[in-house]
Amino acid sequence: MKSDRILKAALALMMAAFCFALYNSLHETVVNAGDRAPDFSIRADNGKSVTAREYGGKLLLLNFWATWCPPCIEEIPGLNEMARQLGPKGLVILGVSVDKDEAAYKQFLARNPLAYLTARDPEQNINLSYGTVQYPESYLIDRNGKVIEKYISVQPWSSPQMIQHVQSLL
């Protein structure tokens, strides 16, 4: 009889652990416009440390991408143009790559110079804290750390409408 109670207790404990794991997986973090941006710290390719809270009090465009992602590559020229036009006016663009292969990442950047700040997060800690698992995905974050806009998939970054919209937030 004692062994029955131990077995029942073990089963109850396992069921509780299963329910907790199921609940946790169904309630993953997904950051949307209006939410506070999760903080992070990453060393950019230029050697500077960047966090979501400390990027010089400027508007931050956080772009998650990868060198093996065709839609990500497609939007790089637009991001380069936006960086050229709005960087001097106070926009910081940070492209966070989820590439695991450091050599491939560095070769890509050598062949395709980017006009904005880049960093590599091969463990995917930052994008997962935002709930981002498909690329590209971008977040426009204001000076107070609030997500103003969330952009899913390729965006027309260099279009006059997009430039004007982002410039109005500076």
C-alpha positions in Angstrom: 0.0 0.0 0.0 2.9 2.4 0.7 4.3 1.6 -2.7 0.9 2.6 -4.2 1.0 6.0 -2.5 4.6 6.6 -3.7 3.6 5.6 -7.2 0.6 7.9 -7.1 2.7 10.8 -5.8 5.3 10.2 -8.4 2.7 10.2 -11.2 1.1 13.4 -9.8 4.5 15.1 -9.7 5.2 14.0 -13.3 1.7 15.2 -14.4 2.3 18.6 -12.7 5.7 19.0 -14.4 4.1 18.1 -17.8 1.3 20.6 -17.3 3.9 23.3 -16.3 6.0 22.6 -19.4 2.9 22.6 -21.6 1.7 25.9 -20.1 5.1 27.5 -20.5 5.5 26.4 -24.1 2.0 27.9 -25.0 2.8 31.2 -23.3 6.1 32.0 -25.0 7.1 35.6 -25.2 5.9 37.4 -28.3 6.8 41.1 -28.4 4.4 43.4 -30.3 3.9 47.1 -30.8 3.2 48.8 -27.5 5.2 46.3 -25.5 8.4 47.1 -23.6 11.4 45.8 -25.6 13.2 43.0 -23.9 16.7 44.2 -22.9 19.8 42.6 -24.3 23.5 43.1 -24.6 25.5 42.2 -27.6 29.0 43.1 -28.9 28.6 44.6 -32.4 31.0 43.7 -35.1 32.6 47.1 -34.7 33.5 46.1 -31.1 30.9 48.4 -29.4 28.6 46.9 -26.8 24.9 47.6 -27.6 21.9 47.1 -25.4 18.2 47.8 -26.1 18.2 50.4 -23.3 21.5 52.1 -24.1 22.0 53.1 -27.7 22.6 56.8 -27.2 19.0 57.7 -26.6 18.1 57.3 -30.2 15.4 55.5 -32.2 16.5 51.9 -32.7 15.6 49.7 -35.6 16.4 46.1 -34.5 16.5 43.7 -37.5 16.8 40.0 -37.0 18.3 38.3 -40.1 20.6 35.6 -41.5 23.0 35.3 -44.4 21.2 32.1 -45.6 17.8 33.9 -45.7 16.9 35.2 -49.2 14.2 37.6 -47.9 16.7 39.0 -45.4 19.3 39.6 -48.2 16.5 41.2 -50.3 15.9 43.9 -47.7 19.6 44.8 -47.1 19.8 47.5 -49.8 16.8 49.3 -48.3 18.2 49.1 -44.8 21.5 50.5 -46.2 19.7 53.4 -47.8 17.7 54.1 -44.6 20.9 54.0 -42.6 22.5 56.5 -45.0 19.5 58.9 -44.9 18.4 58.7 -41.3 21.5 57.6 -39.4 22.8 61.1 -39.3 19.4 62.3 -38.0 19.4 59.9 -35.1 18.3 56.5 -36.2 20.4 53.5 -35.1 19.9 50.3 -37.1 21.2 47.1 -35.5 21.1 44.0 -37.7 21.4 40.9 -35.4 22.3 37.8 -37.4 21.4 34.3 -36.1 24.1 32.7 -38.3 25.8 29.9 -36.5 28.7 29.7 -39.0 31.0 32.6 -38.1 33.2 32.1 -41.1 30.2 32.2 -43.5 28.9 35.3 -41.7 32.2 37.1 -42.0 32.6 36.2 -45.6 29.1 37.5 -46.4 29.9 40.8 -44.7 33.2 41.1 -46.5 31.4 40.7 -49.9 28.4 42.8 -48.9 29.4 45.8 -46.7 26.4 47.0 -44.6 25.9 50.7 -43.8 24.6 49.9 -40.4 25.6 48.2 -37.1 25.7 44.4 -37.2 26.2 41.7 -34.6 26.0 37.9 -34.6 23.9 36.0 -32.0 24.5 32.3 -32.9 22.8 31.1 -29.7 19.7 33.1 -30.8 19.2 34.5 -27.3 18.0 37.9 -28.4 15.6 36.9 -31.1 14.0 34.3 -28.9 13.5 36.9 -26.1 11.4 38.8 -28.7 9.5 35.7 -29.9 11.1 35.9 -33.3 11.7 32.6 -35.1 11.1 33.6 -38.7 13.3 36.0 -40.6 13.5 38.8 -41.4 11.7 40.5 -38.5 12.3 44.0 -37.2 11.3 46.2 -34.3 11.3 49.9 -34.1 12.1 50.9 -30.5 11.7 54.4 -29.1 14.1 56.2 -26.7 12.2 54.8 -23.7 12.5 51.2 -24.8 8.9 50.8 -26.1 8.3 48.9 -29.3 6.6 51.4 -31.7 6.3 49.1 -34.7 6.9 45.4 -35.4 7.7 44.5 -39.0 7.3 40.9 -40.2 9.0 39.8 -43.4 10.6 42.0 -46.1 9.9 45.7 -45.8 10.3 48.6 -48.3 12.8 50.4 -46.0 14.0 52.8 -48.7 10.5 53.8 -50.0 9.7 57.5 -49.5 6.7 56.5 -47.3 8.8 54.4 -45.0 11.6 56.9 -44.8 9.1 59.7 -44.0 7.4 57.5 -41.4 10.6 56.6 -39.5 11.9 60.2 -39.9 8.7 61.5 -38.2 9.5 59.4 -35.1 13.1 60.8 -34.7 
